[in-house]
């Protein structure tokens, strides 16, 4: 014996269910508003050599803000094999994500590239304000590293030994 209530429900729901694909299909997504969502594709990013650094050693690509300005900044840094920063520190924290390649990092005011730790793509590094550190890519590594760095400016970079350059060949 069939349940008369079930048959009645099915009769009432059938037209609604039949119309559902038309209702879903007719809802069009709004187009991307480039004023509200700013997209910058890789081939439009503006990379430039870091000030005072040897050619093909370290490149910068500011995305938002300025490390010498005030407030939030977000930048990409690309280190080429065979170059590292000298030990330095900042007055604010830096939040870093390795986008591609391997970044070689160490802490301390003593410069010893052989004791750096390899940090692979996808890793997160939190540089604590006021702490000495250095980084880059060891000479034996074949590919550059790209790091996305975010923080609050001004960073007020200070070298452990201001008589030596910030970028060093290793």
C-alpha positions as CSV (number, residue, x, y, z in Angstrom):
1,X,0.0,0.0,0.0
2,X,1.4,3.4,-0.9
3,X,1.4,6.4,1.5
4,X,-1.0,9.0,0.1
5,X,0.9,11.8,1.9
6,X,4.2,10.8,0.2
7,X,2.6,10.8,-3.2
8,X,1.1,14.2,-2.5
9,X,4.5,15.6,-1.4
10,X,6.2,14.3,-4.5
11,X,3.5,15.9,-6.7
12,X,4.0,19.3,-5.0
13,X,7.9,19.1,-5.1
14,X,8.2,17.9,-8.6
15,X,7.6,21.3,-10.3
16,X,10.0,23.0,-7.8
17,X,12.8,20.5,-8.4
18,X,12.2,20.7,-12.2
19,X,12.7,24.5,-12.1
20,X,15.8,24.3,-9.9
21,X,18.4,24.0,-12.8
22,X,16.8,27.1,-14.5
23,X,17.0,29.1,-11.3
24,X,20.6,28.2,-10.6
25,X,21.6,28.6,-14.3
26,X,20.1,32.1,-14.5
27,X,22.2,33.5,-11.6
28,X,25.2,35.1,-13.3
29,X,28.2,36.1,-11.3
30,X,29.1,39.7,-11.3
31,X,32.3,40.6,-13.2
32,X,35.6,41.3,-11.3
33,X,35.8,45.0,-10.3
34,X,39.5,46.0,-10.8
35,X,39.1,48.8,-8.3
36,X,38.0,46.4,-5.6
37,X,40.2,43.4,-6.5
38,X,43.6,44.4,-7.9
39,X,45.3,41.6,-9.8
40,X,48.9,41.9,-10.9
41,X,50.0,38.9,-13.0
42,X,53.7,37.7,-12.7
43,X,54.7,39.3,-16.1
44,X,53.5,42.7,-14.9
45,X,55.5,42.8,-11.6
46,X,58.3,45.4,-11.5
47,X,61.5,43.8,-10.3
48,X,64.6,45.9,-9.7
49,X,68.1,45.4,-8.4
50,X,68.5,46.2,-4.7
51,X,70.2,49.6,-4.1
52,X,73.9,49.3,-3.6
53,X,74.0,45.5,-4.3
54,X,76.2,43.9,-7.0
55,X,74.4,43.1,-10.2
56,X,72.4,39.8,-10.3
57,X,72.7,39.3,-6.5
58,X,69.3,40.4,-5.0
59,X,66.2,41.9,-6.6
60,X,63.2,43.6,-5.0
61,X,59.6,43.8,-6.2
62,X,57.5,46.1,-3.9
63,X,53.9,45.1,-4.0
64,X,52.3,47.3,-1.4
65,X,53.8,50.0,0.8
66,X,57.5,50.8,1.3
67,X,60.0,49.5,3.8
68,X,61.3,53.0,4.3
69,X,57.8,54.5,4.5
70,X,55.2,54.0,7.3
71,X,52.6,51.3,7.8
72,X,52.1,47.9,6.2
73,X,54.4,46.8,3.4
74,X,54.5,43.6,1.3
75,X,57.4,42.9,-1.0
76,X,59.0,40.1,-3.0
77,X,62.8,39.5,-2.7
78,X,64.8,37.3,-5.0
79,X,68.2,36.2,-4.0
80,X,70.5,34.7,-6.7
81,X,72.9,31.8,-5.9
82,X,76.2,32.9,-4.4
83,X,74.9,36.0,-2.5
84,X,73.8,36.6,1.1
85,X,73.0,39.5,3.3
86,X,75.5,40.6,6.0
87,X,74.2,40.2,9.5
88,X,71.6,42.9,10.1
89,X,68.5,43.6,12.1
90,X,65.2,45.6,12.0
91,X,63.2,47.5,14.5
92,X,60.0,45.6,13.5
93,X,59.1,42.0,12.9
94,X,59.1,40.6,9.4
95,X,56.8,37.8,8.3
96,X,58.3,35.8,5.4
97,X,57.0,33.0,3.1
98,X,59.4,31.2,0.8
99,X,57.5,31.3,-2.6
100,X,60.0,29.3,-4.7
101,X,63.5,27.8,-4.3
102,X,65.4,27.3,-1.1
103,X,66.3,30.2,1.2
104,X,69.4,29.8,3.4
105,X,69.0,31.5,6.9
106,X,70.9,31.9,10.1
107,X,70.7,34.0,13.3
108,X,73.4,36.0,15.0
109,X,75.8,38.8,14.3
110,X,78.6,36.4,13.2
111,X,78.7,35.7,9.5
112,X,79.1,32.0,8.8
113,X,77.2,31.0,5.6
114,X,78.3,27.3,6.0
115,X,76.1,27.1,9.1
116,X,72.9,28.4,7.4
117,X,69.8,26.3,7.5
118,X,68.0,25.5,4.1
119,X,64.4,26.7,4.2
120,X,62.4,25.2,1.3
121,X,59.5,26.7,-0.7
122,X,56.2,26.8,1.3
123,X,58.0,27.5,4.6
124,X,57.2,30.4,6.9
125,X,59.9,32.4,8.7
126,X,59.2,35.0,11.4
127,X,62.1,37.4,11.9
128,X,61.8,38.9,15.4
129,X,62.4,42.6,15.7
130,X,65.8,43.6,17.0
131,X,67.5,40.2,16.4
132,X,70.6,39.8,14.2
133,X,70.2,37.5,11.2
134,X,71.5,37.0,7.6
135,X,70.3,35.0,4.6
136,X,70.5,34.4,0.9
137,X,71.4,31.5,-1.4
138,X,74.6,29.5,-1.1
139,X,76.9,29.4,-4.2
140,X,76.4,25.6,-4.7
141,X,72.6,26.0,-5.1
142,X,71.5,26.2,-8.7
143,X,68.3,28.3,-8.5
144,X,67.3,31.6,-7.0
145,X,64.9,31.9,-4.1
146,X,61.8,34.2,-4.0
147,X,60.5,35.3,-0.6
148,X,57.3,37.2,0.1
149,X,58.0,39.6,3.1
150,X,55.4,41.5,5.0
151,X,55.8,43.9,8.0
152,X,55.3,47.3,9.4
153,X,57.6,50.2,8.2
154,X,59.9,51.8,8.7
155,X,62.2,48.9,9.2
156,X,65.3,50.9,10.0
157,X,67.9,48.3,8.9
158,X,71.0,48.2,11.0
159,X,74.2,46.3,10.0
160,X,76.2,44.4,12.6
161,X,79.3,45.8,11.0
162,X,78.5,49.0,9.1
163,X,82.0,49.0,7.6
164,X,81.1,46.0,5.4
165,X,78.5,45.9,2.6
166,X,75.0,44.6,3.1
167,X,75.2,42.1,0.2
168,X,78.1,39.7,0.1
169,X,79.3,37.1,-2.4
170,X,79.7,33.7,-0.8
